[in-house]
């Protein structure tokens, strides 16, 4: 009768192949599951479940743009 130690002893490399291939296969399966869930959440229109994005402020609105220009000064604080 062959024991577990004899089976897991060096048998031409198949056991080492399993030690490398098993984590790779698990990673691929988990990645496919995650991609399928993401595609399901995105929906057929490609917009996702968040709906349409609200438009941001338009030029001429009465809002101050606080983004910095390349000079470092906020664009709403020009003197």
MARMARVEX-898605 format. One record per residue: x, y, z of N, C-alpha, C in turn; residue in three letters. Coordinates in nm, 3 decimals. Atoms other than C-alpha are relative to their C-alpha. Example, Ala and Ser with C-alpha at 12.3 -4.5 7.8 and 13.67 -1.06 7.14 Angstrom:
// MARMARVEX-898605
{{0.089,-0.119,0.000},{1.230,-0.450,0.780},{0.090,0.120,0.000},'ALA'}
{{-0.082,-0.119,-0.006},{1.367,-0.106,0.714},{-0.077,0.109,0.073},'SER'}
This chain:
// MARMARVEX-898605
{{0.084,-0.118,0.000},{0.000,0.000,0.000},{0.090,0.125,0.000},'UNK'}
{{-0.077,-0.123,0.013},{0.131,0.344,-0.096},{-0.058,0.104,0.094},'UNK'}
{{0.044,-0.102,-0.094},{0.116,0.610,0.172},{0.000,0.139,-0.065},'UNK'}
{{0.009,-0.136,0.050},{0.053,0.982,0.129},{0.138,0.059,-0.023},'UNK'}
{{-0.135,-0.056,0.016},{0.423,1.062,0.175},{0.064,-0.048,-0.130},'UNK'}
{{-0.058,0.049,0.125},{0.523,0.841,-0.115},{-0.065,0.065,-0.121},'UNK'}
{{0.069,-0.063,0.112},{0.261,0.998,-0.339},{0.046,0.143,-0.017},'UNK'}
{{-0.039,-0.140,0.007},{0.365,1.352,-0.251},{0.150,0.019,-0.016},'UNK'}
{{-0.144,-0.010,0.025},{0.736,1.274,-0.282},{0.020,0.033,-0.147},'UNK'}
{{-0.027,-0.046,0.137},{0.903,1.393,-0.601},{-0.044,-0.105,-0.101},'UNK'}
{{0.059,0.094,0.095},{0.700,1.223,-0.875},{0.012,0.052,-0.143},'UNK'}
{{-0.019,-0.047,0.136},{0.842,1.380,-1.189},{-0.045,0.144,-0.021},'UNK'}
{{0.031,-0.141,0.012},{0.726,1.734,-1.117},{-0.148,0.033,0.001},'UNK'}
{{0.142,-0.033,0.004},{0.347,1.702,-1.125},{-0.046,0.065,0.129},'UNK'}
{{0.040,-0.060,-0.127},{0.321,1.788,-0.756},{0.044,0.146,0.010},'UNK'}
{{-0.046,-0.138,0.003},{0.530,2.102,-0.802},{-0.087,0.083,-0.093},'UNK'}
{{0.090,-0.069,0.093},{0.310,2.193,-1.097},{-0.130,0.038,0.070},'UNK'}
{{0.122,-0.031,-0.074},{0.006,2.172,-0.870},{0.022,0.115,0.099},'UNK'}
{{-0.028,-0.106,-0.096},{0.173,2.397,-0.613},{0.006,0.137,-0.068},'UNK'}
{{-0.006,-0.126,0.074},{0.223,2.664,-0.881},{-0.133,0.029,-0.068},'UNK'}
{{0.121,-0.020,0.079},{-0.092,2.612,-1.088},{-0.123,0.029,0.085},'UNK'}
{{0.120,-0.019,-0.082},{-0.344,2.603,-0.802},{-0.024,0.147,0.036},'UNK'}
{{0.026,-0.142,-0.028},{-0.296,2.966,-0.686},{-0.032,0.081,-0.126},'UNK'}
{{0.028,-0.072,0.125},{-0.293,3.083,-1.049},{-0.144,-0.024,-0.043},'UNK'}
{{0.138,0.033,0.038},{-0.620,2.902,-1.122},{-0.099,0.071,0.092},'UNK'}
{{0.088,-0.069,-0.094},{-0.778,3.044,-0.806},{-0.006,0.149,-0.032},'UNK'}
{{-0.004,-0.141,0.035},{-0.666,3.395,-0.904},{-0.081,0.028,-0.126},'UNK'}
{{0.074,-0.018,0.126},{-0.808,3.357,-1.257},{-0.150,-0.011,0.024},'UNK'}
{{0.142,0.017,-0.028},{-1.141,3.231,-1.124},{-0.055,0.121,0.075},'UNK'}
{{0.046,-0.118,-0.074},{-1.169,3.518,-0.874},{-0.005,0.124,-0.088},'UNK'}
{{-0.001,-0.114,0.092},{-1.076,3.770,-1.144},{-0.119,-0.005,-0.095},'UNK'}
{{0.117,0.012,0.089},{-1.346,3.636,-1.377},{-0.129,0.031,0.074},'UNK'}
{{0.119,-0.030,-0.079},{-1.603,3.653,-1.098},{-0.012,0.150,0.021},'UNK'}
{{0.002,-0.145,-0.021},{-1.506,4.013,-1.022},{-0.036,0.075,-0.127},'UNK'}
{{0.033,-0.065,0.127},{-1.521,4.110,-1.390},{-0.147,-0.020,-0.036},'UNK'}
{{0.141,0.025,0.029},{-1.863,3.948,-1.427},{-0.088,0.088,0.087},'UNK'}
{{0.078,-0.087,-0.089},{-1.993,4.138,-1.123},{0.009,0.145,-0.045},'UNK'}
{{-0.016,-0.139,0.045},{-1.850,4.465,-1.253},{-0.081,0.024,-0.127},'UNK'}
{{0.078,-0.015,0.123},{-2.008,4.409,-1.594},{-0.150,0.001,0.031},'UNK'}
{{0.142,0.003,-0.038},{-2.340,4.329,-1.426},{-0.040,0.134,0.063},'UNK'}
{{0.031,-0.129,-0.062},{-2.324,4.649,-1.218},{0.000,0.113,-0.103},'UNK'}
{{-0.009,-0.103,0.103},{-2.229,4.853,-1.525},{-0.126,0.003,-0.085},'UNK'}
{{0.123,0.007,0.076},{-2.538,4.736,-1.709},{0.026,0.005,-0.150},'UNK'}
{{-0.017,0.005,0.145},{-2.599,4.715,-2.083},{0.032,0.135,-0.064},'UNK'}
{{-0.026,-0.131,0.059},{-2.581,5.092,-2.141},{0.140,0.050,0.027},'UNK'}
{{-0.136,-0.042,-0.030},{-2.235,5.119,-1.989},{0.007,0.115,0.098},'UNK'}
{{0.001,-0.113,-0.093},{-2.344,5.391,-1.744},{0.010,-0.044,0.145},'UNK'}
{{0.000,0.044,-0.138},{-2.370,5.180,-1.430},{-0.132,0.035,0.066},'UNK'}
{{0.124,-0.024,-0.074},{-2.633,5.212,-1.161},{-0.008,0.142,0.055},'UNK'}
{{0.002,-0.134,-0.056},{-2.542,5.572,-1.073},{-0.088,0.094,-0.081},'UNK'}
{{0.079,-0.089,0.085},{-2.748,5.715,-1.356},{0.090,0.098,-0.072},'UNK'}
{{-0.078,-0.099,0.074},{-2.640,6.010,-1.564},{0.067,0.096,0.098},'UNK'}
{{-0.073,-0.093,-0.085},{-2.380,6.238,-1.414},{-0.058,0.140,-0.016},'UNK'}
{{0.050,-0.137,0.007},{-2.492,6.587,-1.325},{0.106,0.089,-0.063},'UNK'}
{{-0.101,-0.087,0.062},{-2.325,6.856,-1.532},{0.063,0.090,0.105},'UNK'}
{{-0.072,-0.088,-0.092},{-2.064,7.062,-1.354},{-0.032,0.145,-0.030},'UNK'}
{{0.024,-0.143,0.024},{-2.055,7.441,-1.338},{0.043,0.039,-0.141},'UNK'}
{{-0.027,-0.046,0.136},{-2.063,7.611,-1.675},{0.068,0.136,0.006},'UNK'}
{{-0.059,-0.134,0.003},{-1.860,7.918,-1.773},{-0.109,0.106,0.007},'UNK'}
{{0.099,-0.105,-0.016},{-2.047,8.230,-1.669},{-0.089,-0.021,0.120},'UNK'}
{{0.078,0.021,-0.123},{-2.205,8.072,-1.360},{0.056,0.090,0.110},'UNK'}
{{-0.043,-0.087,-0.110},{-2.187,8.274,-1.040},{0.074,-0.079,0.108},'UNK'}
{{-0.077,0.078,-0.094},{-1.954,8.022,-0.879},{0.147,0.032,-0.017},'UNK'}
{{-0.143,-0.028,0.004},{-1.589,8.075,-0.794},{0.073,-0.131,-0.028},'UNK'}
{{-0.079,0.118,0.033},{-1.350,7.827,-0.952},{0.124,0.001,0.088},'UNK'}
{{-0.110,0.002,-0.095},{-1.105,7.729,-0.678},{0.116,-0.089,-0.046},'UNK'}
{{-0.112,0.080,0.049},{-0.883,7.512,-0.894},{0.121,0.090,-0.019},'UNK'}
{{-0.123,-0.079,0.013},{-0.522,7.626,-0.904},{0.045,0.005,-0.144},'UNK'}
{{-0.060,-0.010,0.132},{-0.362,7.756,-1.219},{0.146,-0.044,0.013},'UNK'}
{{-0.139,0.046,-0.010},{-0.004,7.653,-1.306},{0.086,0.089,0.088},'UNK'}
{{-0.077,-0.089,-0.085},{0.124,7.957,-1.113},{-0.023,-0.028,0.148},'UNK'}
{{0.023,0.036,-0.138},{-0.023,7.817,-0.793},{-0.110,0.080,0.068},'UNK'}
{{0.105,-0.082,-0.061},{-0.279,8.093,-0.719},{-0.135,-0.055,-0.043},'UNK'}
{{0.134,0.045,0.040},{-0.645,7.988,-0.709},{-0.056,0.092,-0.109},'UNK'}
{{0.047,-0.080,0.113},{-0.817,8.100,-1.028},{-0.112,0.095,0.040},'UNK'}
{{0.106,-0.089,-0.043},{-1.105,8.260,-0.833},{0.052,0.115,0.084},'UNK'}
{{-0.057,-0.101,-0.089},{-0.866,8.480,-0.635},{0.100,0.084,-0.075},'UNK'}
{{-0.094,-0.083,0.080},{-0.706,8.690,-0.909},{-0.023,0.146,0.031},'UNK'}
{{0.010,-0.143,-0.027},{-0.631,9.055,-0.835},{0.071,0.078,-0.105},'UNK'}
